[in-house]
Amino acid sequence: MRVTRIIADLEVADLDAAKGFYTGFLGLSTEEFDLGWVARYSSPETGAHLQLVTRDASAPEVPAVSVATDDVDAAYAEAQQLGYQIVHPLTDEPWGVRRFFVRAPDGTVVNVVRHRD
């Protein structure tokens, strides 16, 4: 799998309550998107970014990290071939991504994703 970007997914109880700390104090002032259950903020100066997640809209768990790849189908096949636990199957989501969740051997849930063109 070729990784093109990694984004930390921080589980929070309330997006609005958490937003002030991460946008104000940490300076992640650019809101890239907000779907009501997940929002991404970044620094306009450095490009650092973080996703705040209250739940997942279609998967049973909140991932710890999102890993973007240029070939999510190949990554899914490889994860299955290697015997990793698939937490959420390969899915075309209504918000414009194709993704699956896989559990790393240490228990971490990873969202492997590609934005549809």
ZAKE-602149 format. One record per residue: x, y, z of N, C-alpha, C, CB in turn; residue number from 0; residue in one letter. Coordinates in nm, 3 decimals, always signed. Glycine has a CB too. Layout:
ZAKE-602149
R     n.c1     n.c2     n.c3    ca.c1    ca.c2    ca.c3     c.c1     c.c2     c.c3    cb.c1    cb.c2    cb.c3  seq  type
R        X        Y        Z        X        Y        Z        X        Y        Z        X        Y        Z  NUM     A
...
***
This chain:
ZAKE-602149
R     n.c1     n.c2     n.c3    ca.c1    ca.c2    ca.c3     c.c1     c.c2     c.c3    cb.c1    cb.c2    cb.c3  seq  type
R   +0.084   -0.118   +0.000   +0.000   +0.000   +0.000   +0.089   +0.124   +0.000   -0.096   +0.000   +0.122    0     M
R   +0.052   +0.221   -0.081   +0.123   +0.349   -0.083   +0.041   +0.451   -0.006   +0.148   +0.397   -0.230    1     R
R   +0.095   +0.499   +0.105   +0.028   +0.597   +0.191   +0.055   +0.736   +0.136   +0.076   +0.585   +0.338    2     V
R   -0.051   +0.815   +0.120   -0.036   +0.951   +0.070   -0.057   +1.057   +0.178   -0.132   +0.975   -0.044    3     T
R   -0.121   +1.019   +0.289   -0.144   +1.114   +0.399   -0.193   +1.038   +0.521   -0.245   +1.224   +0.359    4     R
R   -0.156   +1.085   +0.639   -0.203   +1.028   +0.764   -0.260   +1.141   +0.849   -0.089   +0.952   +0.840    5     I
R   -0.379   +1.117   +0.903   -0.447   +1.217   +0.985   -0.489   +1.152   +1.117   -0.571   +1.278   +0.910    6     I
R   -0.454   +1.214   +1.228   -0.498   +1.165   +1.359   -0.647   +1.189   +1.374   -0.419   +1.233   +1.474    7     A
R   -0.719   +1.091   +1.425   -0.862   +1.102   +1.455   -0.876   +1.101   +1.607   -0.945   +0.983   +1.389    8     D
R   -0.915   +1.214   +1.662   -0.927   +1.227   +1.807   -1.074   +1.217   +1.846   -0.866   +1.361   +1.856    9     L
R   -1.108   +1.115   +1.925   -1.246   +1.099   +1.967   -1.278   +1.200   +2.077   -1.271   +0.954   +2.017   10     E
R   -1.385   +1.277   +2.055   -1.430   +1.377   +2.151   -1.579   +1.356   +2.176   -1.402   +1.521   +2.099   11     V
R   -1.626   +1.402   +2.292   -1.767   +1.387   +2.326   -1.855   +1.487   +2.251   -1.787   +1.404   +2.476   12     A
R   -1.801   +1.608   +2.225   -1.881   +1.715   +2.165   -1.791   +1.799   +2.075   -1.947   +1.804   +2.274   13     D
R   -1.822   +1.803   +1.945   -1.739   +1.878   +1.851   -1.731   +2.026   +1.887   -1.794   +1.863   +1.709   14     L
R   -1.846   +2.086   +1.915   -1.846   +2.230   +1.944   -1.766   +2.263   +2.069   -1.989   +2.279   +1.960   15     D
R   -1.777   +2.180   +2.171   -1.703   +2.204   +2.295   -1.553   +2.189   +2.273   -1.750   +2.108   +2.404   16     A
R   -1.512   +2.094   +2.188   -1.370   +2.070   +2.163   -1.309   +2.170   +2.066   -1.350   +1.929   +2.110   17     A
R   -1.392   +2.223   +1.977   -1.343   +2.308   +1.869   -1.261   +2.428   +1.919   -1.460   +2.358   +1.787   18     K
R   -1.307   +2.494   +2.021   -1.237   +2.613   +2.071   -1.093   +2.587   +2.110   -1.310   +2.669   +2.188   19     G
R   -1.070   +2.477   +2.178   -0.934   +2.443   +2.221   -0.843   +2.420   +2.100   -0.935   +2.319   +2.312   20     F
R   -0.890   +2.338   +2.008   -0.805   +2.299   +1.896   -0.790   +2.410   +1.792   -0.862   +2.176   +1.830   21     Y
R   -0.893   +2.492   +1.774   -0.880   +2.601   +1.677   -0.816   +2.724   +1.739   -1.017   +2.638   +1.621   22     T
R   -0.849   +2.752   +1.864   -0.794   +2.871   +1.930   -0.656   +2.849   +1.985   -0.885   +2.915   +2.042   23     G
R   -0.648   +2.766   +2.086   -0.520   +2.743   +2.155   -0.416   +2.679   +2.064   -0.541   +2.656   +2.276   24     F
R   -0.453   +2.577   +1.990   -0.356   +2.508   +1.903   -0.340   +2.574   +1.767   -0.397   +2.365   +1.884   25     L
R   -0.429   +2.666   +1.732   -0.415   +2.739   +1.607   -0.458   +2.665   +1.482   -0.275   +2.780   +1.592   26     G
R   -0.536   +2.558   +1.499   -0.586   +2.486   +1.381   -0.714   +2.557   +1.336   -0.613   +2.333   +1.414   27     L
R   -0.698   +2.676   +1.282   -0.810   +2.767   +1.261   -0.887   +2.748   +1.132   -0.760   +2.905   +1.264   28     S
R   -0.837   +2.668   +1.040   -0.909   +2.645   +0.915   -0.995   +2.520   +0.930   -0.811   +2.630   +0.795   29     T
R   -1.126   +2.536   +0.915   -1.216   +2.422   +0.918   -1.227   +2.367   +0.776   -1.357   +2.460   +0.976   30     E
R   -1.168   +2.251   +0.753   -1.171   +2.191   +0.620   -1.308   +2.133   +0.588   -1.064   +2.083   +0.607   31     E
R   -1.373   +2.073   +0.687   -1.510   +2.026   +0.673   -1.567   +1.996   +0.810   -1.517   +1.899   +0.582   32     F
R   -1.700   +1.990   +0.819   -1.770   +1.954   +0.941   -1.896   +1.880   +0.900   -1.803   +2.081   +1.029   33     D
R   -1.901   +1.749   +0.928   -2.018   +1.668   +0.893   -2.111   +1.648   +1.012   -1.973   +1.533   +0.840   34     L
R   -2.084   +1.718   +1.121   -2.168   +1.704   +1.240   -2.119   +1.598   +1.337   -2.307   +1.673   +1.199   35     G
R   -2.054   +1.496   +1.288   -1.998   +1.390   +1.371   -1.846   +1.381   +1.355   -2.062   +1.255   +1.336   36     W
R   -1.793   +1.443   +1.252   -1.649   +1.451   +1.229   -1.619   +1.586   +1.165   -1.598   +1.333   +1.138   37     V
R   -1.510   +1.647   +1.210   -1.466   +1.774   +1.152   -1.315   +1.774   +1.146   -1.519   +1.895   +1.235   38     A
R   -1.261   +1.836   +1.039   -1.115   +1.845   +1.025   -1.074   +1.991   +1.032   -1.067   +1.780   +0.892   39     R
R   -0.970   +2.015   +1.112   -0.915   +2.149   +1.130   -0.767   +2.147   +1.095   -0.936   +2.200   +1.276   40     Y
R   -0.719   +2.257   +1.038   -0.578   +2.264   +1.002   -0.522   +2.402   +1.029   -0.557   +2.227   +0.854   41     S
R   -0.391   +2.408   +1.031   -0.319   +2.534   +1.049   -0.289   +2.591   +0.912   -0.188   +2.513   +1.130   42     S
R   -0.333   +2.716   +0.886   -0.303   +2.776   +0.755   -0.154   +2.803   +0.736   -0.381   +2.905   +0.739   43     P
R   -0.080   +2.816   +0.846   +0.063   +2.844   +0.836   +0.147   +2.719   +0.813   +0.110   +2.912   +0.961   44     E
R   +0.110   +2.609   +0.877   +0.196   +2.490   +0.872   +0.136   +2.372   +0.798   +0.229   +2.447   +1.010   45     T
R   +0.004   +2.370   +0.783   -0.062   +2.256   +0.721   -0.088   +2.141   +0.817   +0.021   +2.207   +0.607   46     G
R   -0.050   +2.157   +0.945   -0.081   +2.054   +1.044   -0.232   +2.039   +1.052   -0.020   +2.090   +1.185   47     A
R   -0.279   +1.917   +1.074   -0.422   +1.896   +1.077   -0.460   +1.787   +1.177   -0.473   +1.861   +0.939   48     H
R   -0.589   +1.789   +1.213   -0.644   +1.696   +1.310   -0.792   +1.679   +1.282   -0.620   +1.745   +1.456   49     L
R   -0.841   +1.557   +1.295   -0.984   +1.534   +1.283   -1.041   +1.507   +1.421   -1.015   +1.416   +1.188   50     Q
R   -1.150   +1.573   +1.454   -1.224   +1.548   +1.577   -1.345   +1.463   +1.540   -1.267   +1.682   +1.647   51     L
R   -1.368   +1.355   +1.615   -1.472   +1.259   +1.582   -1.553   +1.228   +1.707   -1.411   +1.129   +1.522   52     V
R   -1.687   +1.240   +1.696   -1.773   +1.203   +1.809   -1.818   +1.058   +1.800   -1.894   +1.295   +1.815   53     T
R   -1.834   +1.010   +1.677   -1.877   +0.873   +1.648   -1.846   +0.853   +1.501   -2.032   +0.850   +1.680   54     R
R   -1.877   +0.737   +1.449   -1.865   +0.720   +1.305   -2.005   +0.700   +1.249   -1.772   +0.599   +1.269   55     D
R   -2.031   +0.760   +1.135   -2.165   +0.756   +1.076   -2.207   +0.618   +1.030   -2.172   +0.851   +0.961   56     A
R   -2.113   +0.532   +0.993   -2.154   +0.401   +0.940   -2.074   +0.284   +0.995   -2.141   +0.402   +0.791   57     S
R   -1.967   +0.310   +1.068   -1.883   +0.202   +1.119   -1.907   +0.183   +1.270   -1.733   +0.231   +1.092   58     A
R   -1.876   +0.064   +1.321   -1.905   +0.035   +1.461   -1.807   +0.096   +1.562   -1.907   -0.112   +1.480   59     P
R   -1.693   +0.146   +1.514   -1.591   +0.202   +1.604   -1.536   +0.330   +1.544   -1.477   +0.101   +1.628   60     E
R   -1.478   +0.412   +1.631   -1.408   +0.533   +1.586   -1.262   +0.496   +1.565   -1.423   +0.651   +1.690   61     V
R   -1.207   +0.526   +1.448   -1.067   +0.493   +1.424   -0.974   +0.589   +1.500   -1.036   +0.497   +1.274   62     P
R   -0.853   +0.544   +1.524   -0.752   +0.629   +1.588   -0.679   +0.715   +1.486   -0.652   +0.543   +1.664   63     A
R   -0.676   +0.666   +1.363   -0.601   +0.735   +1.258   -0.666   +0.704   +1.123   -0.451   +0.692   +1.258   64     V
R   -0.660   +0.802   +1.034   -0.705   +0.781   +0.896   -0.584   +0.783   +0.806   -0.810   +0.890   +0.853   65     S
R   -0.573   +0.683   +0.722   -0.459   +0.669   +0.632   -0.513   +0.675   +0.489   -0.379   +0.536   +0.658   66     V
R   -0.474   +0.779   +0.416   -0.515   +0.793   +0.277   -0.419   +0.714   +0.188   -0.519   +0.943   +0.235   67     A
R   -0.476   +0.650   +0.089   -0.397   +0.571   -0.005   -0.450   +0.594   -0.146   -0.400   +0.420   +0.032   68     T
R   -0.367   +0.567   -0.243   -0.410   +0.586   -0.382   -0.483   +0.464   -0.436   -0.289   +0.617   -0.469   69     D
R   -0.482   +0.350   -0.364   -0.551   +0.230   -0.411   -0.611   +0.156   -0.291   -0.454   +0.137   -0.490   70     D
R   -0.728   +0.201   -0.249   -0.792   +0.143   -0.132   -0.839   +0.000   -0.157   -0.910   +0.229   -0.089   71     V
R   -0.873   -0.032   -0.281   -0.915   -0.169   -0.312   -0.800   -0.267   -0.295   -0.969   -0.177   -0.456   72     D
R   -0.682   -0.231   -0.341   -0.564   -0.317   -0.325   -0.526   -0.328   -0.178   -0.445   -0.261   -0.406   73     A
R   -0.539   -0.219   -0.104   -0.508   -0.222   +0.040   -0.604   -0.316   +0.113   -0.516   -0.081   +0.100   74     A
R   -0.731   -0.312   +0.076   -0.832   -0.399   +0.136   -0.798   -0.547   +0.107   -0.973   -0.364   +0.082   75     Y
R   -0.765   -0.576   -0.016   -0.730   -0.714   -0.053   -0.607   -0.760   +0.024   -0.705   -0.724   -0.205   76     A
R   -0.509   -0.671   +0.038   -0.387   -0.707   +0.111   -0.415   -0.732   +0.258   -0.281   -0.598   +0.096   77     E
R   -0.498   -0.646   +0.320   -0.533   -0.664   +0.461   -0.602   -0.798   +0.483   -0.625   -0.549   +0.510   78     A
R   -0.692   -0.834   +0.391   -0.759   -0.964   +0.401   -0.661   -1.079   +0.383   -0.872   -0.973   +0.298   79     Q
R   -0.573   -1.067   +0.285   -0.475   -1.172   +0.257   -0.384   -1.194   +0.378   -0.392   -1.137   +0.133   80     Q
R   -0.348   -1.087   +0.446   -0.260   -1.096   +0.562   -0.334   -1.139   +0.688   -0.193   -0.963   +0.586   81     L
R   -0.466   -1.151   +0.680   -0.544   -1.201   +0.792   -0.577   -1.098   +0.898   -0.472   -1.312   +0.855   82     G
R   -0.567   -0.970   +0.866   -0.603   -0.867   +0.964   -0.754   -0.859   +0.978   -0.545   -0.729   +0.921   83     Y
R   -0.798   -0.823   +1.097   -0.941   -0.811   +1.124   -0.997   -0.688   +1.055   -0.968   -0.805   +1.276   84     Q
R   -1.098   -0.708   +0.973   -1.167   -0.597   +0.908   -1.281   -0.555   +1.002   -1.222   -0.638   +0.764   85     I
R   -1.275   -0.432   +1.049   -1.373   -0.379   +1.144   -1.493   -0.321   +1.069   -1.308   -0.271   +1.234   86     V
R   -1.469   -0.263   +0.953   -1.574   -0.205   +0.868   -1.537   -0.239   +0.724   -1.588   -0.047   +0.890   87     H
R   -1.627   -0.303   +0.649   -1.591   -0.349   +0.514   -1.569   -0.234   +0.417   -1.700   -0.440   +0.461   88     P
R   -1.507   -0.265   +0.307   -1.484   -0.167   +0.200   -1.619   -0.110   +0.157   -1.409   -0.232   +0.078   89     L
R   -1.632   +0.021   +0.168   -1.762   +0.086   +0.148   -1.745   +0.219   +0.076   -1.833   +0.108   +0.284   90     T
R   -1.834   +0.247   -0.018   -1.844   +0.379   -0.079   -1.939   +0.460   +0.009   -1.896   +0.372   -0.229   91     D
R   -1.885   +0.559   +0.078   -1.964   +0.638   +0.171   -2.030   +0.756   +0.100   -1.876   +0.688   +0.287   92     E
R   -2.148   +0.799   +0.146   -2.219   +0.907   +0.079   -2.147   +1.042   +0.083   -2.354   +0.922   +0.141   93     P
R   -2.048   +1.058   +0.170   -1.975   +1.185   +0.178   -1.852   +1.188   +0.088   -1.934   +1.213   +0.322   94     W
R   -1.840   +1.091   -0.004   -1.739   +1.100   -0.110   -1.610   +1.026   -0.089   -1.708   +1.237   -0.130   95     G
R   -1.609   +0.927   +0.000   -1.488   +0.847   +0.018   -1.520   +0.699   +0.000   -1.426   +0.872   +0.158   96     V
R   -1.419   +0.624   -0.032   -1.423   +0.477   -0.034   -1.325   +0.435   +0.074   -1.385   +0.415   -0.177   97     R
R   -1.371   +0.352   +0.168   -1.286   +0.323   +0.284   -1.320   +0.189   +0.348   -1.298   +0.433   +0.387   98     R
R   -1.229   +0.146   +0.435   -1.253   +0.032   +0.523   -1.175   +0.057   +0.650   -1.212   -0.103   +0.457   99     F
R   -1.215   -0.012   +0.758   -1.142   -0.005   +0.884   -1.077   -0.141   +0.908   -1.238   +0.033   +1.003  100     F
R   -0.953   -0.137   +0.951   -0.878   -0.258   +0.982   -0.818   -0.243   +1.122   -0.767   -0.286   +0.875  101     V
R   -0.813   -0.353   +1.196   -0.753   -0.350   +1.330   -0.607   -0.394   +1.319   -0.831   -0.441   +1.429  102     R
R   -0.517   -0.307   +1.363   -0.375   -0.340   +1.368   -0.353   -0.446   +1.476   -0.288   -0.213   +1.395  103     A
R   -0.243   -0.520   +1.469   -0.217   -0.622   +1.571   -0.216   -0.569   +1.715   -0.085   -0.688   +1.543  104     P
R   -0.186   -0.439   +1.732   -0.187   -0.381   +1.867   -0.326   -0.339   +1.913   -0.094   -0.262   +1.873  105     D
R   -0.427   -0.357   +1.827   -0.564   -0.323   +1.862   -0.612   -0.190   +1.806   -0.578   -0.321   +2.009  106     G
R   -0.524   -0.109   +1.752   -0.560   +0.021   +1.697   -0.647   +0.003   +1.573   -0.435   +0.103   +1.665  107     T
R   -0.756   +0.080   +1.566   -0.842   +0.077   +1.449   -0.796   +0.185   +1.352   -0.992   +0.096   +1.487  108     V
R   -0.770   +0.145   +1.228   -0.719   +0.233   +1.124   -0.823   +0.244   +1.013   -0.582   +0.181   +1.068  109     V
R   -0.855   +0.367   +0.976   -0.943   +0.397   +0.865   -0.855   +0.412   +0.741   -1.030   +0.526   +0.891  110     N
R   -0.867   +0.320   +0.646   -0.791   +0.328   +0.522   -0.886   +0.384   +0.417   -0.732   +0.187   +0.479  111     V
R   -0.848   +0.496   +0.354   -0.944   +0.574   +0.278   -0.886   +0.629   +0.148   -0.995   +0.686   +0.361  112     V
R   -0.973   +0.646   +0.052   -0.942   +0.718   -0.070   -1.062   +0.806   -0.103   -0.908   +0.620   -0.189  113     R
R   -1.035   +0.931   -0.132   -1.141   +1.022   -0.175   -1.175   +0.990   -0.319   -1.098   +1.172   -0.159  114     H
R   -1.305   +0.975   -0.346   -1.349   +0.947   -0.483   -1.334   +1.074   -0.566   -1.496   +0.896   -0.486  115     R
R   -1.292   +1.055   -0.688   -1.274   +1.170   -0.777   -1.403   +1.217   -0.836   -1.179   +1.136   -0.887  116     D
***
